Structure formats: C-alpha cells, structure tokens
C-alpha cells in the first residue's frame, strides 16, 4: 500500500492542505478535479518527481514501512506522450521499459497486438498521431510489470475502440492485484471502472466510492 499523510501541495498557490490518501493493491482509483487544481502535481509528487516540505508519502509491505525512493521499480508513471523522443520508435520505448523494470514476464508482441500497433511500432514516433502515441504510452505500463500505476489523463487522444480496450486492461490488471490511480476530467464516464474516486479541489482531497459519485452527478 502507498500511504499519503498530511500532504501540502504548493506551486504558485497552495493546492492542497493536509491531504491524506491510501492506494491499496487490487483497487482502481480515479482522481477528479477541474483543470489547474493540481492533478498532475499530485501524481508527480506521489511518483517522487517532485517533493513537498510538509507531509509524507511511504510504502507499506508486510507491515514494514519503506520510503518513496525504496519503491524503485514497483511504481510506474509516464506522464505524457510529450515525453517521447520523436526520433525513437515505440518499440524502442517498450523494450527499454521492459529491461529497466526487469519484467521478464512481459511479452512485447502481445502488447503490440492488443493495441493494434504492428503497422507503426518500429517507425519513428514523429510520424505518430496523438492516439498512436497514447497507445504506446499505455503499453509501457503493461511491460513495466509495476505493482502501482499512476496515470495522467490516460484516455486522451484515444478513439472509442481504444477506450474500451483501456477499460478492459484496467479490469484485467486489477485482477492481477495492481493498484491503479488515474486522473481525468471531472465527471468523465471513464470513472465507471473505478472502485473509489479522489476529488481534489478547494484545498482538500476527498475519497468517495465511485457509485456514490455517480449518484451525485
């Protein structure tokens, strides 16, 4: 489990006061907020890309507590397809992540087939559409084999067929005891796959059951 305690998020303004959250394996969590409310900032902080002076984030396993850097390859976060080097190929990234996350069980060919990327996966990313890049990005999560997935608006650029594949992917990975936290726009229909939704806004982070959020729409 990843546990967040009394966390403040501060950029040009204070986005969160004393935020608390838990990410348990075997559950899917949504992160809902209006644009500019701090979704990406929170994900970056959980991933260890940025730090805050107040609050703590740590990992609990078998009743032992570990610091965030000790998560190492148990967590995967790839913020945006804008991080891709346009001169590399999608296949370059898939093989790199598989190797660096030491996931010998991942079959890249299966991932490529699932996301229907065979026609372009070995040509430079600079030729890809946004949807093609996004399918590569989602494939990175699969080949990482990480226990914790942090995803920032993962359905951006996806067509209806790919969104359906994404929903099936989340259900499958939940069944493998992964913990998944993803952000999207407020009241996005994709939240239907979630067990719980964290709502970030007005300086607070509140968790609700996904069915409860649906009733409140």
C-alpha positions as CSV (number, residue, x, y, z in Angstrom):
1,X,0.0,0.0,0.0
2,X,1.1,3.6,-0.7
3,X,0.1,5.9,2.1
4,X,-0.1,9.7,1.9
5,X,-0.3,11.6,5.2
6,X,-0.8,15.3,5.9
7,X,0.5,16.4,2.5
8,X,0.5,20.0,1.3
9,X,0.8,20.8,-2.4
10,X,2.3,24.2,-3.2
11,X,3.1,25.7,-6.6
12,X,2.3,29.3,-7.2
13,X,-0.6,28.8,-4.8
14,X,-1.5,26.2,-2.2
15,X,-3.4,23.4,-4.0
16,X,-3.8,21.0,-1.1
17,X,-3.8,21.3,2.7
18,X,-3.1,18.2,4.9
19,X,-4.1,15.7,2.2
20,X,-4.5,12.1,3.1
21,X,-4.9,9.0,0.9
22,X,-4.3,5.3,0.5
23,X,-3.6,3.3,-2.6
24,X,-4.2,-0.4,-2.0
25,X,-3.4,-3.2,-4.4
26,X,-6.4,-4.7,-6.1
27,X,-8.3,-1.4,-6.5
28,X,-8.8,1.2,-9.2
29,X,-8.8,4.9,-8.1
30,X,-9.9,7.9,-10.1
31,X,-8.5,11.4,-9.5
32,X,-11.1,14.0,-10.4
33,X,-10.6,17.8,-10.4
34,X,-11.0,20.8,-12.7
35,X,-8.1,21.8,-14.8
36,X,-5.4,23.6,-12.8
37,X,-6.5,22.1,-9.5
38,X,-3.3,20.0,-9.0
39,X,-4.0,16.6,-10.5
40,X,-0.6,16.4,-12.3
41,X,1.2,18.0,-9.4
42,X,-0.2,15.3,-7.0
43,X,0.7,12.5,-9.4
44,X,4.3,13.8,-9.8
45,X,4.6,14.1,-6.0
46,X,3.4,10.5,-5.4
47,X,5.8,9.3,-8.2
48,X,8.7,11.1,-6.5
49,X,9.4,13.5,-9.4
50,X,8.8,16.5,-7.1
51,X,8.8,16.8,-3.3
52,X,7.0,18.8,-0.7
53,X,8.2,20.2,2.6
54,X,5.1,19.2,4.6
55,X,3.6,15.7,4.6
56,X,4.8,12.2,3.9
57,X,4.4,9.5,1.3
58,X,5.6,6.0,2.0
59,X,5.1,2.4,1.0
60,X,3.9,-0.4,3.4
61,X,4.6,-4.1,2.6
62,X,4.3,-7.0,5.1
63,X,3.9,-4.5,7.9
64,X,7.2,-2.9,7.0
65,X,7.4,0.8,6.1
66,X,9.6,2.0,3.2
67,X,10.4,5.5,1.9
68,X,9.2,6.5,-1.5
69,X,12.6,6.0,-3.2
70,X,12.6,2.4,-2.0
71,X,9.6,1.7,-4.2
72,X,12.0,1.7,-7.1
73,X,10.5,-0.4,-9.9
74,X,7.3,-1.2,-8.0
75,X,5.7,2.0,-9.3
76,X,5.4,3.3,-12.9
77,X,4.4,6.8,-14.0
78,X,4.8,8.1,-17.5
79,X,3.1,11.5,-17.6
80,X,2.6,12.3,-21.2
81,X,3.4,11.3,-24.8
82,X,5.1,14.6,-24.9
83,X,8.0,13.0,-23.0
84,X,8.7,10.8,-26.1
85,X,11.8,11.5,-28.2
86,X,10.3,11.8,-31.7
87,X,13.3,10.2,-33.3
88,X,12.9,6.9,-31.4
89,X,10.3,4.3,-32.1
90,X,7.5,2.9,-29.9
91,X,9.3,-0.4,-29.9
92,X,12.5,1.3,-28.5
93,X,10.4,2.5,-25.5
94,X,8.7,-0.8,-24.9
95,X,12.0,-2.7,-24.9
96,X,13.7,0.0,-22.7
97,X,11.0,-0.1,-20.1
98,X,10.8,-3.9,-20.0
99,X,14.5,-4.0,-19.5
100,X,14.8,-1.2,-16.9
101,X,11.9,-2.5,-14.9
102,X,13.3,-6.1,-15.1
103,X,10.0,-7.6,-16.2
104,X,10.9,-10.8,-17.9
105,X,7.3,-11.9,-17.9
106,X,6.1,-9.2,-20.3
107,X,5.6,-10.2,-23.9
108,X,6.0,-7.1,-26.1
109,X,4.4,-8.8,-29.1
110,X,1.3,-9.4,-27.1
111,X,1.1,-5.7,-26.0
112,X,1.7,-4.6,-29.6
113,X,-1.1,-6.9,-30.8
114,X,-3.5,-5.8,-28.1
115,X,-3.1,-2.1,-29.0
116,X,-3.0,-2.8,-32.8
117,X,0.3,-1.2,-33.2
118,X,2.0,-3.6,-35.6
119,X,2.0,-1.2,-38.6
120,X,3.8,1.6,-36.9
121,X,5.6,0.4,-33.7
122,X,9.0,0.2,-35.4
123,X,8.9,3.6,-37.2
124,X,9.9,7.0,-35.6
125,X,7.4,8.5,-33.1
126,X,7.5,11.8,-35.0
127,X,5.2,10.1,-37.6
128,X,2.6,9.1,-35.0
129,X,-0.8,10.6,-34.3
130,X,-1.7,11.5,-30.7
131,X,-3.8,8.4,-30.4
132,X,-0.9,6.2,-31.7
133,X,1.4,7.8,-29.1
134,X,-1.1,7.2,-26.4
135,X,-1.4,3.5,-27.2
136,X,2.4,3.2,-26.9
137,X,2.3,5.0,-23.6
138,X,-0.3,2.6,-22.2
139,X,1.7,-0.3,-23.5
140,X,4.6,0.9,-21.3
141,X,2.6,0.3,-18.2
142,X,1.9,-3.3,-19.2
143,X,5.6,-4.1,-20.0
144,X,6.8,-2.4,-16.7
145,X,5.1,-5.1,-14.6
146,X,4.9,-2.4,-11.8
147,X,2.5,-3.0,-8.9
148,X,1.4,0.6,-8.8
149,X,0.3,2.6,-11.8
150,X,-0.1,6.4,-11.8
151,X,-1.7,7.7,-15.0
152,X,-2.4,11.3,-16.0
153,X,-5.4,11.5,-18.4
154,X,-4.6,8.1,-20.0
155,X,-7.5,8.3,-22.5
156,X,-6.5,11.5,-24.2
157,X,-6.4,11.1,-27.9
158,X,-8.0,7.6,-27.8
159,X,-10.9,6.6,-30.1
160,X,-13.9,4.6,-28.8
161,X,-12.3,1.2,-29.6
162,X,-9.1,2.1,-27.7
163,X,-11.1,3.4,-24.7
164,X,-12.9,0.1,-24.5
165,X,-9.5,-1.7,-24.6
166,X,-8.3,0.6,-21.8
167,X,-11.3,-0.3,-19.6
168,X,-10.6,-4.0,-20.2
169,X,-7.0,-3.5,-19.4
170,X,-7.7,-1.9,-16.1
171,X,-10.1,-4.7,-15.1
172,X,-7.5,-7.3,-16.1
173,X,-4.7,-5.6,-14.2
174,X,-6.9,-5.1,-11.1
175,X,-7.4,-8.9,-11.2
176,X,-3.6,-9.2,-11.0
177,X,-3.7,-7.2,-7.8
178,X,-2.4,-3.9,-9.2
179,X,-3.2,-0.6,-7.7
180,X,-4.1,2.0,-10.3
181,X,-4.7,5.7,-9.9
182,X,-5.6,7.7,-13.0
183,X,-6.8,11.3,-13.5
184,X,-9.3,12.6,-16.0
185,X,-11.7,15.4,-16.4
186,X,-14.5,16.0,-13.9
187,X,-17.5,13.7,-14.4
188,X,-15.7,11.7,-17.2
189,X,-17.6,8.5,-17.9
190,X,-14.3,6.5,-17.7
191,X,-14.6,6.8,-13.9
192,X,-17.2,4.0,-14.1
193,X,-14.3,1.5,-13.9
194,X,-13.2,2.8,-10.5
195,X,-13.7,1.5,-7.1
196,X,-13.0,4.8,-5.5
197,X,-12.6,8.4,-6.6
198,X,-10.4,11.0,-5.0
199,X,-11.8,14.5,-5.6
200,X,-9.2,17.3,-5.5
201,X,-10.4,20.9,-5.1
202,X,-10.6,23.9,-2.8
203,X,-7.5,22.7,-1.0
204,X,-8.9,19.3,0.0
205,X,-8.6,15.7,-1.1
206,X,-11.8,13.7,-0.5
207,X,-12.3,10.0,-1.3
208,X,-15.8,8.7,-2.3
209,X,-17.0,5.3,-3.6
210,X,-17.3,5.5,-7.4
211,X,-21.0,4.6,-7.2
212,X,-21.6,7.5,-4.7
213,X,-20.1,9.9,-7.2
214,X,-22.3,8.6,-9.9
215,X,-25.4,9.2,-7.7
216,X,-24.3,12.8,-7.1
217,X,-24.0,13.8,-10.8
